[in-house]
Amino acid sequence: MKIEILGMGCPKCKKLYENAQTAVKEANVDADVVKVEDIQKIMNYGIMITPAIAIDGEVKAAGRIPASAEIKQWISKS
């Protein structure tokens, strides 16, 4: 599983990255959590507002910081 945090490195992006790492740990799954800061790659997802999160290429949220519990639910369904 690949979880991508899409954003330019702002404090909100960093918080979303932390929440994703917490969710992966709590769900006890094998997943790579990576930051995507390249604006071109972010735009390829059709994201116009950051931060955003994508799981296995599917954007789950943009423009907000989902809680680790919400991210954990998405991980469980993937």
C-alpha distances in whole Angstrom, upper triangle without the diagonal:
4,7,10,13,16,19,22,22,24,25,23,20,20,20,17,15,17,16,12,13,15,13,10,13,15,12,12,8,7,5,6,9,11,14,15,19,21,22,22,18,19,21,20,17,21,21,24,24,21,20,17,13,11,7,6,10,11,14,14,17,19,22,22,20,18,19,16,17,16,13,13,14,11,9,11,12,8
4,6,10,12,16,19,19,21,22,20,17,17,18,15,13,15,15,11,12,15,13,11,14,16,14,14,11,9,6,5,6,8,11,12,16,17,19,19,15,15,18,17,15,18,18,21,21,18,17,14,10,8,6,5,8,10,12,13,15,17,20,20,18,17,18,16,18,16,13,13,15,12,10,13,14,10
4,7,10,13,16,16,18,18,16,13,14,14,11,9,12,11,8,9,12,11,9,13,15,13,14,12,11,7,6,5,6,9,10,14,15,17,18,14,13,17,16,13,17,15,19,18,15,13,11,7,6,5,6,8,9,10,10,12,14,16,16,14,13,15,13,15,14,10,11,13,11,9,13,13,11
4,6,9,12,13,15,16,14,11,12,13,10,9,12,12,9,11,14,13,12,16,18,17,18,15,14,10,8,6,5,6,6,10,12,13,14,11,10,13,13,11,14,13,16,15,12,10,8,6,5,6,8,8,9,9,10,11,12,14,14,13,13,15,14,17,15,12,14,16,13,12,16,16,14
4,6,9,10,11,12,11,7,9,10,7,6,10,10,8,10,13,13,13,16,18,18,19,17,16,13,11,7,6,5,6,8,11,12,14,11,9,13,14,12,14,11,14,12,9,7,6,5,7,9,11,11,12,10,10,10,10,12,12,10,11,13,13,16,15,12,15,17,14,14,18,18,17
4,7,9,10,12,11,7,10,12,9,9,13,13,12,14,17,17,17,20,22,21,23,21,20,16,14,11,9,6,5,6,8,9,11,9,6,9,11,9,11,8,11,9,7,6,5,6,8,11,13,11,12,9,11,10,9,10,11,11,13,16,16,19,17,14,18,19,16,17,21,21,19
4,6,7,10,9,6,9,11,10,10,13,14,14,16,18,19,19,22,24,24,25,24,23,19,17,13,11,7,6,5,8,8,11,10,7,10,13,12,13,9,10,8,5,5,7,9,11,15,17,15,15,13,14,12,10,10,11,12,14,17,17,21,19,17,20,22,19,20,24,24,22
4,6,9,10,7,9,12,12,12,15,17,16,18,21,21,22,24,26,27,28,26,25,22,19,15,13,9,8,5,7,7,11,11,9,12,14,14,15,12,12,11,8,8,10,13,15,18,20,18,19,16,18,16,13,13,14,14,17,19,20,24,22,20,23,25,23,23,27,28,26
4,7,8,6,6,10,10,10,12,14,15,16,18,20,20,22,24,25,26,25,24,21,18,14,12,8,9,7,10,11,15,14,12,15,18,17,18,15,15,13,10,9,11,13,16,19,21,20,20,18,19,17,14,14,14,13,16,18,19,22,21,19,22,25,23,23,27,27,26
4,5,5,6,9,10,11,13,14,16,17,19,20,21,23,25,26,27,27,26,23,20,17,15,11,12,10,13,13,17,17,14,17,20,19,19,16,15,12,9,8,12,14,17,20,23,22,22,19,19,16,14,12,12,12,15,17,18,22,21,19,23,25,23,24,27,28,27
4,5,5,6,9,10,11,12,14,15,17,18,20,21,23,24,26,26,26,23,21,17,16,13,14,13,16,17,20,20,17,20,22,21,21,18,17,14,11,9,13,15,18,21,24,23,23,20,19,17,15,13,12,11,14,15,16,20,19,18,21,24,23,23,26,28,27
4,5,5,6,9,10,11,12,14,15,16,18,20,21,22,24,24,24,21,20,16,15,12,14,13,16,16,20,19,16,18,21,19,19,15,15,12,8,6,10,12,15,18,21,21,20,17,16,13,11,9,8,7,10,12,14,17,16,15,18,20,20,21,24,25,24
4,5,5,6,9,10,11,12,14,15,17,19,20,21,23,22,22,18,16,13,11,9,10,10,13,14,17,15,13,16,18,16,17,14,14,11,7,5,8,9,13,15,18,18,17,15,14,12,11,10,9,8,11,13,13,17,16,14,17,20,18,19,22,23,22
4,5,5,6,9,10,11,12,14,16,17,18,20,21,21,21,18,16,12,11,9,11,11,15,16,19,18,16,19,21,19,20,17,18,15,11,9,11,12,15,17,20,20,20,17,17,15,14,13,12,10,12,13,13,17,17,15,17,20,19,19,23,24,23
4,5,5,6,9,10,11,12,14,15,16,18,20,20,21,18,17,13,13,12,14,14,18,19,22,20,18,21,23,20,21,18,19,15,12,9,11,12,15,17,20,20,20,17,16,14,14,13,10,7,9,9,10,14,14,13,15,18,18,18,21,22,22
4,5,5,6,9,10,10,12,14,15,16,18,18,18,15,14,11,11,10,12,13,17,17,20,18,15,18,20,17,19,15,17,14,10,7,8,8,11,13,16,17,16,14,12,11,11,11,9,6,7,8,8,12,11,10,13,15,14,15,18,19,19
4,5,5,6,9,10,11,12,14,15,17,16,16,13,11,8,8,7,10,12,16,17,19,17,15,19,20,18,20,17,18,16,12,9,10,9,11,13,15,16,16,14,14,13,13,14,12,9,10,11,10,13,13,11,13,16,15,14,18,19,18
4,5,5,6,9,10,11,12,14,15,16,16,14,13,10,11,11,14,16,19,21,23,21,19,22,23,21,23,20,22,19,15,12,13,12,14,15,18,19,19,18,16,15,16,16,14,10,11,10,8,12,13,11,13,16,16,15,18,20,20
4,5,5,6,9,10,10,12,14,15,16,14,13,10,12,13,16,17,21,22,24,22,19,23,23,21,22,20,21,18,15,12,12,11,13,14,17,18,18,16,14,13,14,15,12,8,8,6,5,8,9,8,9,12,13,12,15,17,17
4,5,5,6,9,10,10,12,12,13,10,10,7,10,11,14,16,19,20,22,19,18,21,21,18,21,18,21,18,15,12,11,9,10,10,13,15,15,14,12,12,14,15,13,10,9,8,6,9,9,6,8,11,11,10,13,15,14
4,5,5,6,9,10,11,11,11,9,9,7,10,11,15,17,20,22,24,21,20,23,24,21,24,21,24,21,18,15,14,12,13,13,15,17,18,17,16,16,17,19,16,13,12,11,8,11,12,10,10,13,13,11,14,17,16
4,5,5,6,9,10,11,13,12,12,10,13,15,18,20,24,25,27,24,23,26,27,24,26,24,26,23,20,17,16,14,16,15,18,20,20,19,17,17,19,20,17,13,12,10,6,9,11,9,9,12,13,12,14,17,17
4,5,5,6,8,9,11,10,12,10,14,15,18,21,24,25,27,24,22,25,25,22,25,22,25,22,19,17,15,13,14,12,15,18,17,16,14,15,17,19,16,13,11,9,5,7,8,6,5,9,10,8,10,13,13
4,6,5,6,6,8,7,9,8,12,15,18,21,23,25,26,23,22,25,25,22,25,23,26,24,21,18,17,13,14,12,14,17,17,17,15,17,19,21,19,16,14,12,9,10,11,8,7,10,10,8,10,13,12
4,6,5,7,9,9,11,11,14,17,20,23,26,28,30,26,25,29,28,26,28,26,29,27,24,21,20,17,17,15,17,20,20,21,19,20,22,24,21,18,16,14,10,11,14,11,9,13,14,11,12,16,15
4,5,8,11,12,14,14,17,20,23,25,28,30,32,28,27,30,30,27,29,27,30,28,25,22,20,18,18,16,19,22,21,21,19,20,22,24,21,18,15,13,9,9,12,10,8,11,13,10,11,14,15
4,6,9,10,13,13,17,20,22,25,28,30,31,27,26,29,29,26,28,27,29,27,25,22,20,17,17,14,16,19,19,19,17,19,22,24,21,18,16,14,10,9,11,10,6,9,10,8,7,11,12
4,7,9,12,13,17,20,23,26,29,31,32,28,27,31,30,27,30,29,31,30,27,24,22,19,19,16,17,20,21,22,20,22,25,27,24,21,19,17,13,13,15,13,10,12,13,10,10,14,13
4,6,10,11,15,18,21,24,26,29,29,26,25,28,27,24,27,26,30,28,25,23,21,17,16,13,14,17,18,19,18,20,23,26,24,21,18,17,14,14,15,12,10,12,12,8,9,12,11
4,7,10,13,17,19,23,25,27,27,24,24,27,25,23,27,26,29,28,25,23,21,17,16,13,13,16,18,19,19,21,24,26,25,22,20,19,16,17,18,14,13,15,14,10,12,14,12
4,6,10,13,15,19,21,23,24,20,20,23,22,20,23,22,25,24,22,19,17,14,12,10,10,13,15,16,16,18,20,23,22,19,18,17,14,16,16,12,12,14,12,9,12,14,11
4,6,10,12,16,18,20,21,17,17,21,20,18,22,21,24,23,20,18,16,13,12,10,10,12,15,16,16,18,19,22,21,19,18,18,15,18,17,14,14,16,15,12,15,16,14
4,7,10,13,16,18,19,16,15,19,19,17,20,18,21,20,17,14,13,10,10,9,11,12,14,14,14,15,16,18,18,15,15,15,13,16,16,12,13,16,14,12,15,17,15
4,6,10,12,15,16,13,13,16,16,15,18,17,19,18,15,13,12,10,10,11,11,12,14,14,15,16,16,18,18,16,16,17,16,19,18,14,16,19,16,15,18,20,17
4,6,9,12,14,11,10,14,15,14,16,14,17,15,12,10,10,9,10,12,13,13,15,14,15,15,14,16,16,14,16,17,16,20,19,15,18,20,18,17,21,22,19
4,6,8,10,7,7,11,11,11,14,12,14,14,11,10,10,10,10,12,13,12,14,13,15,15,14,15,16,16,17,19,19,22,20,17,20,22,19,19,22,23,20
4,6,9,8,7,11,12,12,14,12,13,13,10,10,11,12,13,16,17,15,17,15,17,16,14,15,16,16,19,21,21,24,23,20,23,25,22,22,26,26,24
4,5,5,6,9,10,12,13,12,13,14,12,13,13,14,15,17,18,15,17,16,19,18,16,17,19,19,21,24,24,27,25,23,25,27,24,24,28,28,25
4,5,5,6,9,10,11,10,10,11,11,12,12,14,15,18,19,16,17,15,18,17,14,15,18,19,21,24,25,28,26,23,26,28,25,25,29,28,26
4,5,5,6,9,10,10,11,13,13,15,14,16,15,18,18,15,17,16,19,18,16,17,20,21,23,26,27,29,27,25,28,29,25,26,29,28,26
4,5,5,7,9,9,12,13,13,13,12,13,12,15,14,12,13,13,16,16,15,16,19,20,21,24,24,27,24,21,24,25,22,22,26,25,22
4,5,6,7,6,8,10,9,10,9,10,10,14,14,11,12,11,14,13,11,13,15,16,18,21,22,24,22,19,22,23,20,21,24,24,21
4,5,5,5,7,10,10,12,11,13,13,16,16,13,14,12,15,14,12,14,17,19,20,24,24,27,24,22,25,26,22,23,27,26,23
4,5,8,10,13,13,14,13,13,12,15,14,11,12,11,15,15,14,16,19,20,21,25,25,27,24,22,25,25,22,22,26,24,22
4,5,9,11,11,12,10,10,9,12,12,8,8,7,11,11,11,13,16,17,18,21,22,24,21,18,21,22,18,19,22,21,19
4,6,9,11,13,11,12,11,15,15,12,11,9,12,12,10,12,15,18,19,22,23,25,22,20,23,23,20,22,25,23,21
4,6,7,9,7,10,10,14,16,12,11,9,11,10,7,9,12,14,16,19,21,23,20,18,22,22,19,20,24,22,21
4,7,9,9,13,14,18,19,16,15,12,14,12,8,8,12,15,17,21,23,25,22,20,24,24,22,24,27,26,24
4,6,7,11,13,17,19,17,16,12,13,10,6,5,9,12,14,18,20,22,19,18,22,23,20,22,26,25,24
3,5,9,12,15,18,16,15,12,12,9,6,5,7,9,12,15,17,20,17,16,20,21,19,20,24,23,22
4,7,10,14,17,15,14,11,11,8,6,5,6,7,10,13,14,17,15,14,17,19,17,18,21,22,21
4,7,10,13,12,11,7,8,5,4,6,7,8,9,12,14,16,13,12,15,16,14,15,19,18,17
4,7,10,9,8,6,6,6,7,9,9,9,9,12,12,14,12,9,12,13,11,12,15,15,14
4,6,6,5,4,6,7,9,12,13,12,12,14,14,16,13,10,13,13,10,11,14,13,11
4,5,5,7,7,10,12,16,15,15,13,15,14,15,13,9,11,12,8,8,11,11,8
4,6,9,10,13,15,19,19,18,17,19,17,18,16,13,14,14,11,10,13,12,8
4,7,9,12,13,17,18,18,17,19,19,20,17,14,16,16,13,13,16,14,11
4,6,9,11,15,16,16,15,18,17,18,15,13,15,14,11,12,14,12,10
4,6,8,11,12,13,12,15,16,17,14,12,15,14,11,13,15,14,12
4,7,11,11,11,9,12,13,14,10,9,12,11,8,11,13,12,11
4,7,7,8,7,11,13,14,10,10,13,13,11,13,16,15,15
4,6,8,9,13,15,16,13,13,16,17,14,17,20,19,18
4,7,10,13,16,18,15,15,18,19,17,19,22,22,22
4,6,10,12,14,12,12,16,16,15,18,20,20,21
4,6,9,11,10,10,13,15,14,16,18,19,19
4,7,8,6,7,10,11,11,13,15,16,17
4,5,5,6,9,10,11,13,15,16,17
4,5,5,6,9,10,10,12,14,15
4,5,5,6,9,10,11,13,15
4,5,5,7,9,10,11,13
4,5,5,6,9,10,11
4,5,5,6,9,10
4,5,5,6,9
4,5,5,6
4,5,5
4,6
4
